Amino acid sequence: MNDIHELVRQFLEHLEIEKGRSVKTIDNYNRYLNRYIAYAKIKMPKDITEQGIREYRLWLNRQPGTKTGRTHDSMKRRTQNYYLIALRAFLKFLRKRGIESISPERIELAKVPERSLDLITSGELDRLLRAPDTSTQQGLRDKAILELLFSTGLRVSELCGLSQDDIDMSREEFSVRGKGEKVRVVFLSDAAKAAIKAYMKARKDMDDALFVQYGKNVKNVKGTASLRLTPRSVERLVKRYAVKAGITRKVTPHVVRHSFATDLLQNGADLRSVQALLGHANIATTQVYTHVTDKHLHDVHKRFHTKRV
């Protein structure tokens, strides 16, 4: 019997086991699919129709999104696409199982504007990296975090998942497991190596995590509870140091990742190499950086554009 809820459960298990997707991704897919099922009131895969999906897309487009002032804007098209991507992946799963439903190719994603990048200048980045007070153990930790983010382009979840054994300080590279359980190699700059060494030398705890929490309320009960720093904590500390550095725009760990990518491209790195270093599955994701780093276009403009005094 092809009960839709049972098939969704099997699909989510498939994502977790065969595809190696993260718990957060699986939760999102579960929410997206259940919202469609609740809207369409379907019980079997054969109940999914092209007309029904079209009506669902109209309904999504009329749902409230970000609140602006006293009113809500409609749901962003990029967000709408997340719902459609989940549904399309589910239909592909059904097709592989030989279960009757509409073709996943019948679902086209909405066109969305090109994603803009939140960038900081090289001067602002330099001030951010120099912001921690390295006379304290916490400051040494924060300096190591900022230098490591810029040296490697790690995602904040990847950084927080690191253990001391993951990094061999005699080498200038280490492996990290990223999205989809894919492993890539990242490299340490001299500044990052020096900052991590200084931080590790100052540590007195026995926790396995590379970056640990500090504070009065932090306790490691009988040596068993991890002191591992959380992604939210790293986001807060980056924001705090951005303010300290006098940077007025919003700065997150992902902005530092953007700086890593643009720094490479501006200094002549090729797009495929940057894609590998960032751990992007699709080079189209990496191409978002090219329009802000295309030195050739800048040179063309400078050479050929009419000069006015």
C-alpha positions in Angstrom: 0.0 0.0 0.0 1.5 3.3 -1.1 0.5 5.5 1.8 2.0 9.0 1.3 3.1 9.5 4.9 4.8 6.1 5.0 6.6 6.9 1.7 7.7 10.3 3.1 9.2 8.5 6.1 11.1 6.1 3.8 12.3 9.0 1.7 13.7 10.8 4.8 15.4 7.7 5.9 16.9 7.4 2.4 18.2 11.0 2.7 19.8 10.2 6.1 21.3 6.8 5.3 22.1 6.7 1.5 22.5 10.4 0.9 24.2 11.3 4.2 22.2 14.5 4.6 22.3 16.4 7.8 19.6 16.3 10.5 18.7 19.9 9.8 18.3 19.2 6.0 16.1 16.2 6.8 13.9 18.2 9.2 13.5 20.9 6.5 12.5 18.3 3.9 10.0 16.8 6.3 8.4 20.2 7.0 8.3 21.1 3.3 6.6 17.9 2.3 4.2 17.8 5.1 3.1 21.3 4.3 2.3 20.2 0.7 0.5 17.1 1.9 -1.6 19.1 4.3 -2.5 21.7 1.6 -3.3 19.2 -1.1 -5.0 16.7 1.2 -3.5 13.7 -0.7 -3.2 10.1 0.5 -1.5 8.4 -2.4 1.4 9.4 -4.7 -1.0 9.1 -7.7 -3.0 11.9 -6.2 -0.1 14.3 -7.0 -1.1 16.2 -10.2 0.4 18.9 -12.2 -2.6 21.1 -11.8 -2.5 20.5 -8.0 1.1 21.6 -7.9 0.3 24.7 -9.9 -2.4 25.6 -7.4 0.0 24.9 -4.5 2.6 27.3 -6.1 0.0 30.0 -6.3 -0.9 29.4 -2.6 2.8 29.5 -1.6 3.3 32.8 -3.5 0.5 34.4 -1.4 1.8 33.2 1.9 3.3 35.9 4.2 7.1 36.1 4.3 9.3 38.8 5.9 7.6 41.5 7.9 8.2 45.0 6.6 6.9 47.6 9.0 3.4 46.7 9.9 2.8 44.4 6.9 4.3 41.1 5.7 5.8 40.7 2.2 4.9 37.6 0.3 7.1 34.5 0.7 10.3 35.0 -1.2 10.7 33.0 -4.4 13.9 31.5 -3.2 12.0 30.1 -0.2 9.2 28.9 -2.4 11.8 27.0 -4.4 12.9 25.1 -1.3 9.4 23.6 -1.0 9.5 22.6 -4.7 13.0 21.2 -4.5 11.9 18.9 -1.6 8.8 17.8 -3.6 10.9 17.2 -6.7 13.4 15.1 -4.8 10.5 13.1 -3.3 9.1 12.4 -6.8 12.5 11.2 -8.0 12.6 8.8 -5.1 9.2 7.5 -6.0 10.2 7.0 -9.6 13.3 5.0 -8.6 11.0 2.8 -6.5 8.7 2.3 -9.5 5.8 4.0 -7.7 3.3 5.8 -10.0 3.2 9.6 -9.7 3.9 12.6 -12.0 7.4 13.1 -13.4 9.7 15.2 -11.2 10.8 17.1 -14.4 7.3 18.6 -14.6 8.2 20.8 -11.6 10.1 23.9 -12.7 11.6 26.2 -10.1 10.8 29.9 -10.0 13.4 32.3 -11.4 15.1 34.2 -8.6 17.3 37.3 -8.6 21.0 36.6 -8.5 22.2 36.3 -4.9 24.1 39.3 -3.6 27.1 38.9 -1.4 27.7 40.4 2.0 31.3 41.6 1.8 33.7 43.5 4.0 36.8 45.4 2.8 40.3 44.1 3.3 40.8 46.9 5.8 37.7 45.9 7.8 38.8 42.2 7.6 42.2 43.2 9.0 40.6 45.1 11.9 38.3 42.1 12.6 41.2 39.7 12.8 43.1 42.0 15.1 40.1 42.7 17.4 40.5 39.9 20.0 42.5 40.6 23.2 45.2 37.9 23.1 46.3 38.5 26.7 43.4 36.3 27.8 42.7 32.6 27.1 39.3 33.5 25.6 40.9 36.1 23.4 43.5 33.6 22.1 40.6 31.2 21.3 38.7 33.9 19.4 41.8 35.0 17.5 42.4 31.3 16.5 38.7 31.0 15.4 38.9 34.1 13.2 42.2 33.3 11.6 41.1 29.7 10.9 37.8 30.9 9.3 39.7 33.2 7.0 42.5 30.7 6.3 40.2 27.8 5.3 36.8 29.2 4.4 35.2 26.7 6.8 31.4 26.7 7.4 30.7 27.5 11.1 29.3 24.0 11.6 32.4 22.5 10.2 34.6 24.7 12.5 32.6 23.8 15.6 32.8 20.1 14.8 36.6 20.0 14.8 38.5 18.1 17.5 42.1 18.6 18.6 43.1 15.4 16.8 41.8 16.7 13.5 44.6 19.2 13.1 48.2 18.1 12.9 50.2 21.2 13.6 53.3 19.8 11.8 51.3 20.0 8.6 49.7 22.9 6.8 46.6 21.0 5.8 43.8 18.9 7.3 40.6 17.1 6.1 37.1 18.3 7.0 33.8 16.6 6.6 31.3 19.0 5.1 27.8 19.0 3.6 26.6 15.6 2.4 29.4 13.9 4.4 31.8 15.0 1.7 35.5 15.2 2.7 37.7 18.0 1.4 41.2 19.3 2.3 41.7 22.8 3.7 44.9 24.6 4.3 46.4 26.6 7.2 48.0 30.0 6.7 51.0 30.9 8.9 48.8 33.3 10.9 46.2 30.6 11.5 48.9 28.1 12.6 50.5 30.6 15.0 47.1 31.5 16.5 46.0 27.9 17.0 49.4 27.0 18.6 49.1 30.0 21.0 45.6 29.0 22.0 46.4 25.3 22.5 49.4 26.2 24.6 47.2 28.3 26.9 44.5 25.6 27.3 44.3 23.7 30.6 41.2 21.6 30.0 41.1 18.0 28.8 38.2 18.4 26.4 38.6 16.8 22.9 36.9 19.7 21.1 39.3 22.1 19.3 37.3 25.2 20.4 35.7 25.2 23.9 33.4 27.5 25.8 34.5 29.8 28.7 32.4 31.4 31.4 31.2 31.0 34.9 28.2 28.9 33.9 30.2 26.4 31.8 30.8 23.1 33.5 32.2 19.8 32.4 30.4 17.4 34.7 32.8 14.6 35.8 34.7 15.2 32.6 32.0 13.7 30.4 30.0 16.7 29.2 31.7 18.4 26.2 32.6 22.0 26.4 32.5 22.3 22.6 31.6 25.7 21.3 28.3 26.0 19.4 27.7 27.6 16.0 25.5 30.2 17.6 28.3 31.1 20.0 30.7 31.6 17.2 28.2 33.8 15.3 27.8 36.0 18.5 31.6 36.4 18.9 32.1 37.3 15.3 29.4 39.9 15.6 30.9 41.2 18.8 34.4 41.7 17.3 32.9 43.3 14.2 31.4 46.0 16.4 34.7 46.3 18.3 36.5 46.7 14.9 34.1 49.5 14.0 32.4 47.6 11.1 28.9 49.0 10.7 27.5 46.3 8.4 26.4 42.8 9.6 29.3 40.4 9.9 28.9 36.6 10.3 31.2 33.6 10.0 29.8 33.2 6.4 30.9 36.7 5.6 34.4 35.6 6.5 34.0 32.6 4.2 33.0 35.0 1.4 36.2 37.0 2.2 38.2 33.8 1.9 36.7 33.1 -1.6 37.0 36.6 -3.0 40.6 36.9 -1.7 41.6 33.8 -3.6 39.9 34.9 -6.8 41.2 38.4 -6.7 44.8 37.0 -6.3 44.4 34.8 -9.4 43.0 31.5 -8.2 40.9 29.6 -10.7 37.2 29.0 -10.1 37.5 25.2 -10.0 40.1 25.3 -7.3 38.0 27.7 -5.2 35.0 25.5 -5.7 37.0 22.5 -4.2 38.3 24.6 -1.3 34.8 25.8 -0.4 33.3 22.3 -0.8 30.6 23.4 -3.3 29.0 20.5 -5.0 28.1 22.7 -8.0 30.4 25.3 -9.6 27.3 27.5 -10.2 27.3 28.2 -6.5 30.9 29.4 -6.7 30.3 31.6 -9.7 28.4 34.1 -7.5 31.8 35.4 -6.5 33.1 36.1 -10.0 31.2 39.4 -10.6 32.9 41.0 -7.6 36.4 39.7 -8.5 36.7 40.0 -12.2 39.9 42.1 -12.5 39.7 41.9 -16.3 36.4 43.8 -16.5 37.9 46.4 -14.1 40.9 46.8 -16.4 38.7 47.1 -19.5 36.6 49.8 -17.8 39.7 51.7 -16.7 41.3 51.5 -20.2 38.4 52.2 -22.5 35.8 54.2 -20.5 35.7 58.0 -21.3 37.8 59.9 -18.8 36.3 63.1 -17.4 38.1 65.6 -15.2 
